[in-house]
Amino acid sequence: MKTKSIKMIVASALLFLMAPAMGFAQDATTSSGFDWASVWNILISVLFLGLSLAMIGHMVYVKFIRKPFADDYTPETFKQMRQEGGEFVSEAEANEKASELLLDAYNAWTEIDTQDGGSIKIPYCRKDVVRSYAAAEEIIKLAPTDPELIDAFNDFTHDLNESMKRSFDGSKMFIIVSLIIGLVMSLLSGAWPFMGMIVVSSVIYWLSSQTPLWMEVRKEVKGKGGKPSFMTRLFGGLLGAAATATTYKVVTEYSDGSTEERTDNSNFWLGLIFAIIVMFIMAVFMFFVAAINYLRNYIIYR
């Protein structure tokens, strides 16, 4: 999806959410008395909107705006930087310090065996990622000029960029079902704040479920890769349980010899009602699920 499309979706969702908040504010000011319920609604809306803006802004920056490290540095590149001015240590000292930083960062990565019999090294925890970014930025500032060191640095930044590429690892079913529930509930109630919350939560959930490649590899190593997300399994299990509920055929025989047949679908309806209730609850808590994903995939990398 293009960056422009993402920005349009985010902007539309936030404007959709702000409409009821502004309505609450108007109700509070026009009321003859002090309406604590309206004030509470305003505070909740502002808090929700503020947290949403903060998370969306950070995730959009990381996913679409932040540029990866260049992987085509040459000795001439850094020599040009030195000629343009600034405070630089000597080339010999820069090469020595850059070499130490590069070795420390790269050696901290974990070696993973691949299916073709080879191996790769990747970051394996938040500490590795933070150290790798800090080392790369410091090496660029040092502007080393040793050709072999620069080639190794280019390989390092290339692997780091590849490891940090993100892809969606959440549940599309969770998003679709939540949007349907939000639309139905809003149509039935005639009020749209709930739908606004679901739309914004869906945007946050989609962005927060963009998992770095190295975390996906780590899941594979731990034997947790290749499985549907928890939400997909949960929703699929609920709908599957309702669809496969036992149906009874009841035959009633009367004293005159006549019979009456009827089908008992109560288990199906009970299962379906239970599934809808659980899915409604999960839709309501979608924002919190998205916030947890945000912390896991963008902050603590767990």
C-alpha positions as CSV (number, residue, x, y, z in Angstrom):
1,M,0.0,0.0,0.0
2,K,1.4,3.4,-0.9
3,T,2.3,6.0,1.7
4,K,-0.3,8.4,0.3
5,S,-3.0,5.9,0.7
6,I,-2.0,5.2,4.3
7,K,-2.0,8.9,5.1
8,M,-5.5,9.2,3.7
9,I,-6.8,6.3,5.7
10,V,-5.3,7.6,8.9
11,A,-6.6,11.1,8.3
12,S,-10.1,9.9,7.6
13,A,-10.1,7.6,10.6
14,L,-9.0,10.3,12.9
15,L,-11.5,12.9,11.6
16,F,-14.2,10.2,11.9
17,L,-13.2,9.8,15.6
18,M,-13.0,13.6,16.3
19,A,-16.6,14.2,15.1
20,P,-18.3,12.6,18.2
21,A,-15.7,14.1,20.5
22,M,-16.7,17.6,19.2
23,G,-20.3,16.7,19.6
24,F,-19.7,15.8,23.3
25,A,-18.0,19.1,23.8
26,Q,-20.9,21.0,22.3
27,D,-23.4,19.1,24.5
28,A,-21.3,19.9,27.6
29,T,-21.2,23.6,26.9
30,T,-24.9,23.9,26.0
31,S,-26.2,22.0,29.0
32,S,-27.8,24.1,31.6
33,G,-25.9,22.3,34.4
34,F,-22.5,20.8,34.7
35,D,-22.6,17.4,32.9
36,W,-20.0,15.1,34.3
37,A,-20.9,12.4,31.8
38,S,-20.1,14.7,28.9
39,V,-16.8,15.8,30.6
40,W,-15.8,12.2,31.1
41,N,-16.7,11.4,27.4
42,I,-14.5,14.3,26.3
43,L,-11.6,13.2,28.4
44,I,-11.8,9.6,27.2
45,S,-12.1,10.8,23.6
46,V,-9.1,13.1,24.0
47,L,-7.0,10.4,25.7
48,F,-7.9,7.9,23.0
49,L,-7.2,10.4,20.2
50,G,-3.9,11.5,21.8
51,L,-2.6,7.9,22.2
52,S,-3.8,7.0,18.7
53,L,-2.0,10.0,17.2
54,A,1.2,9.2,19.1
55,M,1.3,5.5,18.1
56,I,0.2,6.1,14.5
57,G,2.8,8.9,14.1
58,H,5.6,6.7,15.4
59,M,4.6,3.7,13.3
60,V,4.1,5.6,10.1
61,Y,7.5,7.2,10.6
62,V,9.2,3.8,11.2
63,K,7.4,2.0,8.4
64,F,7.2,4.6,5.7
65,I,9.3,7.7,6.4
66,R,12.5,6.7,8.1
67,K,15.2,6.0,5.5
68,P,17.3,2.9,5.7
69,F,21.1,3.1,6.0
70,A,22.9,3.5,2.7
71,D,24.8,0.4,1.7
72,D,26.9,1.9,-1.1
73,Y,29.5,3.9,0.8
74,T,33.0,4.3,-0.7
75,P,36.3,5.7,0.6
76,E,35.6,8.7,-1.6
77,T,32.2,9.3,0.1
78,F,33.8,9.7,3.5
79,K,36.8,11.6,2.2
80,Q,34.3,14.1,0.7
81,M,32.7,14.4,4.1
82,R,36.0,15.2,5.6
83,Q,36.8,17.8,3.0
84,E,33.4,19.5,3.6
85,G,34.4,20.4,7.1
86,G,33.6,19.4,10.6
87,E,35.5,17.8,13.5
88,F,37.0,14.4,12.5
89,V,39.6,12.3,14.2
90,S,42.5,11.1,12.0
91,E,41.8,8.6,9.4
92,A,43.9,5.9,11.2
93,E,42.0,6.5,14.5
94,A,38.6,6.6,12.6
95,N,39.4,3.3,10.9
96,E,40.4,1.7,14.3
97,K,37.3,2.9,16.2
98,A,34.9,2.1,13.3
99,S,36.4,-1.4,13.1
100,E,35.8,-2.0,16.8
101,L,32.2,-0.7,16.6
102,L,31.4,-2.8,13.6
103,L,32.9,-6.0,15.1
104,D,31.1,-5.5,18.5
105,A,27.8,-4.9,16.8
106,Y,28.1,-7.8,14.3
107,N,29.5,-10.3,16.7
108,A,26.5,-9.7,19.0
109,W,24.1,-11.0,16.3
110,T,23.0,-14.6,16.4
111,E,23.9,-17.1,13.8
112,I,21.0,-19.0,12.3
113,D,21.1,-22.1,10.2
114,T,19.2,-21.9,6.9
115,Q,17.3,-24.6,5.0
116,D,19.9,-24.7,2.2
117,G,22.6,-25.7,4.7
118,G,24.1,-22.3,5.1
119,S,23.8,-19.8,7.9
120,I,23.0,-16.1,8.4
121,K,23.5,-13.7,11.3
122,I,20.7,-11.5,12.5
123,P,19.8,-9.3,15.5
124,Y,18.0,-11.4,18.1
125,C,16.8,-8.9,20.7
126,R,16.1,-5.2,21.3
127,K,19.6,-4.7,22.6
128,D,21.1,-6.0,19.3
129,V,18.9,-3.6,17.3
130,V,19.7,-0.6,19.4
131,R,23.5,-1.4,19.4
132,S,23.5,-1.9,15.6
133,Y,21.8,1.4,14.9
134,A,24.0,3.3,17.3
135,A,27.1,1.6,15.8
136,A,26.1,2.4,12.2
137,E,25.4,6.1,13.0
138,E,28.7,6.4,14.9
139,I,30.7,4.8,12.1
140,I,29.2,7.2,9.6
141,K,30.2,10.1,11.8
142,L,33.7,8.8,12.1
143,A,34.0,8.7,8.2
144,P,36.5,5.9,8.0
145,T,38.5,5.5,4.7
146,D,39.8,1.9,4.8
147,P,38.3,0.2,1.7
148,E,37.9,-3.3,3.3
149,L,36.3,-1.8,6.4
150,I,33.9,0.2,4.2
151,D,32.9,-2.9,2.2
152,A,32.2,-4.8,5.5
153,F,30.2,-1.8,6.8
154,N,28.1,-1.8,3.6
155,D,27.4,-5.5,4.1
156,F,26.5,-4.8,7.7
157,T,24.0,-2.0,6.8
158,H,22.5,-4.1,4.0
159,D,21.8,-7.0,6.4
160,L,20.5,-4.6,9.1
161,N,18.1,-3.0,6.6
162,E,16.9,-6.4,5.4
163,S,16.4,-7.6,9.0
164,M,14.3,-4.5,9.8
165,K,11.9,-4.8,6.9
166,R,8.4,-5.2,8.2
167,S,5.4,-7.3,7.0
168,F,1.9,-7.8,8.4
169,D,1.7,-10.7,10.8
170,G,-1.7,-10.1,12.4
171,S,-5.2,-11.3,11.7
172,K,-7.1,-9.9,8.7
173,M,-10.2,-11.7,10.0
174,F,-10.0,-9.7,13.2
175,I,-10.0,-6.4,11.3
176,I,-12.9,-7.5,9.0
177,V,-15.1,-8.9,11.7
178,S,-14.5,-5.9,14.0
179,L,-15.4,-3.5,11.2
180,I,-18.6,-5.4,10.5
181,I,-19.5,-5.5,14.1
182,G,-18.8,-1.8,14.5
183,L,-20.9,-1.0,11.4
184,V,-23.9,-3.1,12.5
185,M,-23.8,-1.7,16.1
186,S,-23.7,1.8,14.8
187,L,-26.5,1.3,12.3
188,L,-28.7,-0.3,15.1
189,S,-27.9,2.4,17.6
190,G,-27.8,5.4,15.2
191,A,-24.6,6.6,16.9
192,W,-21.2,6.5,15.3
193,P,-18.6,7.0,18.0
194,F,-18.2,3.2,18.4
195,M,-17.5,2.8,14.6
196,G,-15.0,5.6,14.8
197,M,-13.2,3.8,17.6
198,I,-13.2,0.6,15.6
199,V,-11.8,2.3,12.4
200,V,-9.0,4.0,14.3
201,S,-8.2,0.8,16.2
202,S,-8.1,-1.2,13.0
203,V,-5.6,1.3,11.5
204,I,-3.4,1.0,14.6
205,Y,-3.8,-2.8,14.7
206,W,-2.7,-3.1,11.0
207,L,0.3,-0.8,11.6
208,S,1.2,-2.4,14.9
209,S,1.2,-5.9,13.4
210,Q,4.0,-5.0,11.0
211,T,6.7,-7.3,12.4
212,P,10.4,-7.0,11.6
213,L,11.9,-9.8,9.6
214,W,14.4,-10.7,12.3
215,M,11.5,-11.3,14.7
216,E,9.8,-13.6,12.2
217,V,13.1,-15.5,11.9
218,R,13.3,-15.8,15.6
219,K,9.8,-17.3,15.7
220,E,10.8,-19.9,13.2
221,V,13.8,-20.8,15.2
222,K,11.6,-21.2,18.3
223,G,9.2,-23.3,16.3
224,K,6.4,-20.7,16.5
225,G,6.5,-19.6,12.9
226,G,4.1,-20.4,10.1
227,K,1.1,-20.5,12.3
228,P,-2.1,-18.3,12.0
229,S,-2.2,-15.4,14.4
230,F,-4.0,-16.0,17.8
231,M,-6.9,-13.8,16.7
232,T,-7.4,-15.8,13.5
233,R,-7.4,-19.0,15.4
234,L,-9.8,-17.6,18.0
235,F,-12.3,-16.3,15.5
236,G,-12.0,-19.3,13.3
237,G,-12.5,-21.6,16.2
238,L,-15.6,-19.7,17.4
239,L,-17.2,-19.8,13.9
240,G,-16.2,-23.3,13.4
241,A,-17.7,-24.5,16.6
242,A,-21.0,-22.8,15.7
243,A,-21.0,-24.3,12.2
244,T,-20.3,-27.8,13.4
245,A,-22.7,-27.7,16.4
246,T,-24.7,-30.9,16.7
247,T,-28.2,-30.8,15.2
248,Y,-30.8,-33.1,16.6
249,K,-33.8,-34.6,14.7
250,V,-36.7,-35.0,17.1
251,V,-39.5,-37.5,16.2
252,T,-42.7,-37.3,18.2
253,E,-45.1,-40.2,17.9
254,Y,-48.7,-39.7,19.0
255,S,-51.2,-42.3,20.3
256,D,-53.1,-42.3,17.1
257,G,-50.0,-43.6,15.3
258,S,-49.1,-40.3,13.6
259,T,-45.7,-38.8,13.9
260,E,-44.1,-35.3,13.8
261,E,-40.6,-34.6,13.0
262,R,-38.7,-31.4,13.9
263,T,-35.1,-30.3,13.9
264,D,-33.5,-28.9,17.0
265,N,-30.8,-26.3,16.1
266,S,-30.5,-24.9,19.6
267,N,-26.8,-25.8,19.8
268,F,-26.0,-24.0,16.6
269,W,-27.8,-20.8,17.7
270,L,-26.3,-20.9,21.2
271,G,-22.8,-21.4,19.6
272,L,-23.4,-18.5,17.2
273,I,-24.7,-16.2,19.9
274,F,-21.7,-17.0,22.1
275,A,-19.3,-16.4,19.1
276,I,-20.9,-13.0,18.4
277,I,-20.6,-12.0,22.0
278,V,-17.0,-12.9,22.2
279,M,-16.2,-11.2,18.8
280,F,-18.0,-8.1,20.0
281,I,-15.9,-8.1,23.2
282,M,-12.7,-8.5,21.2
283,A,-13.8,-5.7,18.8
284,V,-14.3,-3.4,21.8
285,F,-10.8,-4.3,23.1
286,M,-9.1,-4.1,19.7
287,F,-7.4,-0.8,20.7
288,F,-5.7,-2.6,23.6
289,V,-4.7,-5.5,21.4
290,A,-3.2,-3.1,18.9
291,A,-1.4,-1.2,21.7
292,I,0.2,-4.4,23.0
293,N,1.3,-5.2,19.4
294,Y,2.8,-1.7,19.1
295,L,4.8,-2.2,22.3
296,R,6.0,-5.7,21.1
297,N,6.9,-4.8,17.6
298,Y,8.1,-1.2,17.9
299,I,9.3,-0.7,21.4
300,I,10.4,-3.8,23.3
301,Y,10.7,-6.2,20.3
302,R,9.4,-9.2,22.2
